[in-house]
Amino acid sequence: MPEPERARPGPARPTAAPAEETRRLVLGGPVTGVVTRSRDFTRRALTAWDWLPADPGVEADRGDDPVAEEAAEVAEDVLLLVSELVTNACLHAGGPGALVLRHTGGGLRMEVSDGSPEHPRRRSPADPSVPGGHGLVVLERLSRAWGWERNDVVGGKTVWAEVAAPVPKRPS
């Protein structure tokens, strides 16, 4: 009796990358209120991506839910990182051109473009008790990676930071 044919494996299918959702806030123009606008924009995106609760009252009532606690902590880090990126563009690059948030299942990349070709540099070691000069230290400590790229579209650069997504909620 002949042996039955066995299925032959075909070429490996590429694993689908998590879908990326991109949100862009154009910030050109006066810098007054730009940090607040950027934080509000980011907070709305984080809420849509379930990193923050839709009802702000729920945030204060997390109780003993470690997953919700972690998501809230990551969201606060993201808001601080956005503030730092936008503030640095205001102080050192003539103001930000745009804030871009790139969300995938694995994390979030925040990008701020500006018209200055000068790359970010650490300032001389600052006194930790004095405001100013700590932006890059904050980026290093709160993000899993950060950097900058030339941006030929705006004739300047884009400074970016990435954070890992909070642990997803387990189904009840």
Buried (B, 14 or more C-beta within 10 A) or exposed (E): EEEEEEEEEEEEEEEEEEEEEEBEBEBBEEBEEBBEBBBEBBBEBBBEBEBBBEEEEEBEEBEEEEEBEBBBEBBBBBBBBBBBBBBBBBEBBEBBBBBBBBBBEEBBBBBBBBBBEEEBEEEEEEEEEEEEBBBBBBBEEBBEEBEBEEBEEBEBBBBBBBBEBBEEEEEE
